[in-house]
Amino acid sequence: MADFKDSIIPNWKSITGPVDTNAGWWFDLINTIFIYVKDSIFWLLALITIWLFIYIGWKLVKADWNPEEMKKAFMHLVHIIIWLFIVAASFAIVKIVSGINF
């Protein structure tokens, strides 16, 4: 999984080449920020997904067999599943496109 995440956002040093140590400190700062965001976004997506499934479960318990409320909760569940599929498919597409050599 680490090489997949590393292939999404390139290392700035590899793009810019050798950087003067006095003038290139901000390249290191930007690179560090991008690496942190890249690593953190997967945890953020996981936390959002877990929270949404707990929320939908609570809505189903709270629906108390009311057909309208259960229909709304199940529609939210379908939207979450579609959202997860789109996110996973977009990462797969990025990986496929980044692996193409011209």
Long-range contacts (C-beta under 8 A, 24 or more apart in sequence): 4-91, 4-95, 5-38, 5-39, 5-42, 7-95, 7-98, 7-99, 8-38, 8-91, 8-94, 8-95, 8-98, 9-34, 9-35, 9-38, 45-87, 49-80, 49-84, 52-80, 53-80, 56-80
